């Protein structure tokens, strides 16, 4: 086709827009809209938005990608680099979940940057127990989000988070079950494996709970109080006051099972454990964090927290296997510090003073890093190296916040007065 003066006419359509121009336009469009709508417009758009580097560029344009704004906050492997460990293939530039990370970062900012007046946010508080709540755990079952709470009153409560956030029912109706005398001691932690909920307690026991009948299916007794539990691939790792880590097969009945492995990686009590397919990471009151290989049954690496005016030791950590493994995790300490740890190098990358009292819980995902403390503050921070604050909640310096957990865009925190606080998106 030619114009009146013989010049060719250039046909303009969406598929002829240069990639460079589209990338500039995409910088002003929400990540969720790009994935759910724009990517469906044409094959050309789909191919551009299927490229992980498109999302890496989008993040760097919006938040930066170097210095204190580095994200992820540890080094990724080049695609042609030989991978030193089994899970390092998830940690290359091209395999890092850039698109999902962009979505999660945007979601967390929208939810928390204007808290508490944000109309997108729903907040509910429940007087769930008569004692301090030391453990909260969010999990999915039959496409519904549930919440387990464990308290020093020895009871466990199970809540429907969907019902809490929808507001269609009274708060009391969102409680699915209250397990009275679930343990004989304080309930310190929960984990899920093989579609069962596991709890551990100061009474030296691990219990397996049937989520259909809310009855106990099995009990495993140890010789010491239990402070932490983690699961992965049908394995359970339990951290105890007597310095031992016990690894169990979660598929077997706890009544009859024998430990797969028992070892003592610390000289004082174990305050937190995390488990993935081949490694157990433990944090002890002796000030150290230890990485233990389940295949060779040996310690492969360890480090101590930086010294301070008084003894410093880890109180909690965010290392738990999730749907997407990340090459880093965070450790909270007894003087208000949060430490970024490179998982592969197993060393501290940066230490940040975030609280004025012991950090009681820390959780991280692609979009944020959350910490709670004995200073009564819940902080939501950007997952870059700088850990810039996105939002925060202050419940008062006299209220201890012992635990925090997050799933999707829901966040839950327990406090020392027996109150459970839940935040989530307005349905």
N, C-alpha and C positions, 0 to 999 in steps of 0.2 A: 504494500500500500504506500502511496506517495501523497504528499501534500500538494497544494495548488502550484507551488513554485518548484516542484520536482524533488523536494527534500523528503527522505523517508520518514514515516511516522513511527515513533517508538511506542509500542503498546505497553501501557503501565498496568500491572496487576500485582497482587500480593506476592506472587512467587518470583517476581523480578526485583523486589526490593533488596538491595545489597545487605549481606549479613551484618556488616559494620553498622548500618543504619538501624537494623532491627535490634541489635544488641543495645544500642542507645535507647530505643523506645522501650525495650523490655525492662530497663532499669527503673522505669516509672510505673511498672505494673506489679501488683502483688504476686508473690511466688505461687500462691494457691490458684489464682486466676490463670496464670500462665500454664500451669499443669493441667487444670481441669477444663479450661475453655480454649485458650489460644492454641495449645498444642493440637487441638482437634480441628482447627480451621483448615489446615492443608498438610500434606506430607512434608512439604518444605519446612513449615514451622515445626512440625513434629521432630524432624531430623535435627534441627538446630537446638531444640529444647531437650533432646535426648543426649546431647553432648555434655558430659560432666563439666567441661571447661566453660561452657556458657554460664553455669551456675557459680563456678569459682570466680569468674569475672564479675558477675552481678554482685556477689558478696563483697568483693574488694572495692567495687565502686561505691557501695553503700556504707560499709563499715571499716574499710581499710584491711590490709592483709599483712602488714609488716610492723616491726617494732612492738609496742605495747598492744597494738590492734591485731596482732598475729592470731589467725584462726585456721585450723585448730592450733592450740597453743604449744604444741610440740611438733618436731620435724616429721614430715611424712617421707616415705621412701620414694625415690625416683622409680618410674615404671620398669626400668631396665636393671634395677639394683637387685642383687641376689638377696633373697629374704632369709634372715637368720633364724626365724622361728615359725612355727606352724601357722600362727594367726597373723603374720605380718602381711600376707597377701591382701588383707582388708585395709592395710594402712598405707597404700600408695596414693599418689596424686589422682590417678584416674579412677581408682576404686573407692575412694572416700565418698560418702553419700552427700555430695555437695547440694543436690536439689532438695533433699529432705532437710538438710541442715538449714538451708535458706528459709524454707517454710517454717521450721520450728523457731528460728530466731525471730522472724517477723511475728509469729503468733505470741511468743512470750512478751515481746515489746507491746503489742496491742493489748494484752491482758493486764500487764503489770505497770506500765509506764505512767498510767494515770490513776492507779489504785489510790484510795478506795472508791473514788467517784465514777469509775469506769462502768458504763452500762453493760459492757460485754461480760462483766465479772459477776458471779454469784458467790456469796459467802454465807456459810451456815456454821453455827456453833452448837454442839450438843453436850449436855452434861451426861456423859456416857458412863462414868465410873466415880467411885467415892475415893479413889486413890490416884496417885500420880500415874500418868499413862507413859510407859517407857517404850512402847512399840506400836507402830502403825504400819499397815501394809496394804497397798492397793493391788488388785489383781482382776483379771477378766475371767468370767465363767458364763458360758452360754450367751455370749455376746453382751453381757451386762458387766458393768464395773462394780466390784464389791470392795469393801474396806473391812479389814480385821484390826481390832484394837486390843491390846493387852495391857493390864494394869497391875499396880501393886495390891489391888484388892483381890488378886488371884483370879479374876474373871476375864473372859474374852467376849467381846461383842462383835457381831457381823452386821454391816450396814449396806444398803443399796445406795451407791453414790448417785446413780441415775435418778432415783426417787428424791434424794436430797436436793439435787440441783434443779430438778424440774419444778419443784414447788407445788406439784399437783396434789401432794398428800401432806398431812401433818408430819413434822419431823419424827415423832414417835413411831409412825407407821413405816418409816424407812429402815427401822431396825429389824433385821430378819431373824436374829437369834441372840440371846444373851446366855452364855455358857457360865453358869455359876460354879465356882470352885473348879475351874478348868485345870488349875495347877495348885500345888500346896505352897508355892512361893511366888515371888515377884516374876512377872512374865517379861522377858527381856527382848525377844526377837521372834520374827516370823519369816517363813520362806515357802515357796511353792515348788512342788516337783511331782511328776506323774499324776497331775490333776488332784493332788491332795495338798492341804494346808498343814504345815509343820510349825510347831511352837516350841521354844526352849525356855527354861525357867531356872530360877535360883534353887528350886527343889531338886535339882540334878537330873531332870528328865527332859526328853524330847517326846512330844506327842504328835500323832498323825490324826488329822481330823477329816472325817467324811463330810464333804460339802453338800451331799444330798440329804443326809439325816442329821448332820451336825453332831455326830457322836464320835467318840474316840475309837480309832481302829487299831491302835497299837501304841506301846510305850517303850522307850529305850532309856534305861537308867545308867547313869555314870556314877563316879565316886566324888564328883565335885559340882559346885554350882555352875550353870551354863549361862554364858553372857551373849553369845552371838551364834547365828546359824545362816548358812548360805547354801544354795543348790544350783546344780548344773548337770544336764544330761543324766538324770536319774541318780546323781550322787548328792550326798549331804555332807557338809563340813561344819563341825561344831567347835566353837572356841570356849574353853573352860577357865574357871578361876584357878585351877591347879596347874596352869601353864600348858595344858595338853590340847592338841587338835585331834579330833576323831573324825574319820571319814567313813560314811555308811552308804550302803546301797539302798536308795529310797524305794526301790521296787519290792523289797522284801518286807515281811512283817517286822515291825520294830520289836515285837515281843520276843522274837527268836533270832534276830539277826546278829551276826558277829561283825566287828569292825573290819573294814578293808585295810585300814592303816591308822595307827596312832603314833603321834610323835610330839616332842616338846621343843618348839622353836624359840621359846622365850624363857627368861629367868623370873618373870613376874606374870601376873594374870593376863589372859588374852581378852582384849576388850572388843575386838572386831575381826571378823573373818570374811573373806570373799573367795568365791570359787568360780573357775571356768573349766573348760574341758580337761586341761592337763595341769593346772596350777592352783595352789591355794595361797592366797596372800593373807597374812595375819598381822595385826597390830597389837603390841603389848604394852603393859604399864612400865616395862623396862625402857621405854623410849624408842624402841626399834620397830621397823616393818620388815617382814621376812617373806620371801618368795620361795615356795616349796614345789618341787616337781613331783607329781604323783606317779609318773612313769618310772623314774629312777629312785623314787622315795628318798630324795635328798634335797637339802637347801641349796638353791642356785644363786641367790643374791639377797642382800639385806642392806639397810641403811638406818641411820639414827637421825632423829629430828634435830634441827639446830639448837644449840645451847642457849639458855636465857639466864636471867637472874635467879630463877628457881627451876627445879627439875621440870623438864618438858617431856610429855609423853602423848602419844596419839589416843584420842578418845573415840574416834569414829572414822569411817572412810566410805567412799562412794563406789568402790569397786564391786560391781555385781554384773554377772553376765546378763545382757539384754538382747533384744532382737538385732541390734547393731552394736558390735563391739567397737570401742574407741581406744586409741593408743595411749590413753592417759586416764588418770583418776585423781581424786582429791582426798587428803587426809586432814581432819580437824584435830586440834590439840587442846590441852587443858589451860592454855593462857590466851585463847582467843584467836589463834592463828589457823589459817587454811593453807595447805601446801599442795602445789601442783606436782604430780609425779609422772614422769615418762615411764609407761608400762614396760617397754622393751629394754630400755637402758636401766630401768629400775633405780632411778635417782631423782632427787628433788630438782625441779626446774626453777620454781619460784615459790617463795613464802610470802604470804600477805597477812597482815594483822587486820582482821575484819570485825572482831567482837571484843568486848571489854570483860568477858568472862569465858569460862570453858565452852568450846563448841561441842554441842551435844549430838548434832546430826548434820550430815552433808550429803547432797544428792546432785548428780549431774546428768545431763542428757545433751543432745545436739544443740538445744536452744538456750540453755541457762545452767547456772550453778546455784544451788539453793543451800543455805546453811541456817541452822537455828542454834540458839545459845541459852545459857543460863542467865544472860543479861536481858531476856525477854524479847529479843528481836529475831524476826525472821527476815532474811535477806535474799533477794533474787537478783543475780548478777549476770552480766553478759559473759558468754563462755570464751571470750578472747583472753589473751595473756594478762591484760590489765585488770580483768574482773570488775569492770565499771558497773555501778549499781543501776539496775533497771527499776526496781521497786523494793519496798520494804513494808513490814508490818511490825508495830511496836505494841506489845500487849502489856507492857509495864515491867520495870526492872525487878519487881518482887515475884514475878511469875517465871518459873523455869520452863523452858521448851526442850524436852528431852529427845524428841524424835521427829523426823520428817520423811515423807515419801512422796513420789510423784509418778503419775502414769498418764500418758497422752497430755492433755492440758489440765488435768486435775492435780491439785496439791493438797496434802493433808499434814497436819501438825498436831501432836499431842502436847498437853501441858501438865504442870505439876499439880493443878487443882482438879484434875479429872475431866477437863474439857477437851473435846476434839474439835478442831477447826478445819473446815473443808472449803477450798476455793475451786472454782471451775468456770467454764464458759457458760454463758446464758443460753439455754437450749433454743 
